[in-house]
């Protein structure tokens, strides 16, 4: 929706996001969600969303994500594709992230 900070929306950001989605109510947004999820099946849209989500999720001044946030984002984004290795990947990263 174009928010500057993850999890926080100003009134202006909220309404601007609704306008971009051509929604005038929460009910209209709920109806639009299946189409938005379907768009993520397109590899180019998914890549753009993935890059945006991770840069948006970083704390100010950080180059990478906090581990818990990264794992949450992977599970959220890769859940769309039902990636069978997602849980194994997240477990691997949890075990090995400080060894690099």
N, C-alpha and C positions, 0 to 999 in steps of 0.2 A: 504493500500500500504506500510505499515511499516514505516510510518512517526513518528518522535519523538514528534512532536508538532502538535496539531490539527489545520488544516487549512493552514499549511505550509509544503511544500515539497521541499527538496533539489533536485537537478538534479539527484543525485544518488538514492535517495529514490523513485523518480518518475519512473526511469528506472527499478529499482529492482522490484517495484510493477507490472509494465507491464510484466516483465519476469516471475514473479510468476503466473501471469494470462495467460501466453502464448499469449500475445497480442503484436503486433508490430506497432499498430497505434490507434488513437482515434476511428476510424471507427470499428476496431476489438474489442475494449473495449465496444463500444455501442452495438455490436452484442452479447457480452457476458453477459450484464446486466440482461436479462431475466433469464438466467440460474443461475446467482448469487442470484437473488431474490428468485428463486424457492428453492435454497439450504436453505434459511432461514425458509422455511416451516418445515424443520426437527428440532425437538425440541432441540436436542443436539447442532446443529450448531447455532440455534438461541440463546441458553444460552451462548455459547462461544462468539458470536458476541456481545450480550448484555453486558456481563462482560467486554469485551475488550473496547467497546464503552464508557462505563461509567468510567473506569479507565483512558482511553485515554483523555476523556473530562475534567477531573479534572485539576484545575490549580495547578501548582507546589506547593508541600507542603501541599495541602489540602486533607482532608479525604472524603469530600463530594463535590457535584457539586453546583454551583450557581443555584438558583431556575430557572431562565430563560433557562439556558442550560439544566437542568434536564427535564424540560417540553418539550423543543424542541426535545430532544433525545427520550423521551417516545412517542411523536407524530410520530416521524420518524420511530422508531422501531416497535411500536405497530400498526402503519398504515399498515404494511405488513399483519397482521392478521385481520385487520378491527375490532379490539377489541371495542365492543359497549360502554364500560365504560371508554374509554380513556379520553374523554373530561371531564366527571364527576370526574374522578380521578385527573386530572390536576387542575380542579377548586377547589376540596377539598384541595389539597396540597397548592395551592396559598392562600387560606383562612386560613388554619390551620398550615402552616409550622413553624411559630414562636411561636406557643402556646405549643409546646412540651417541 
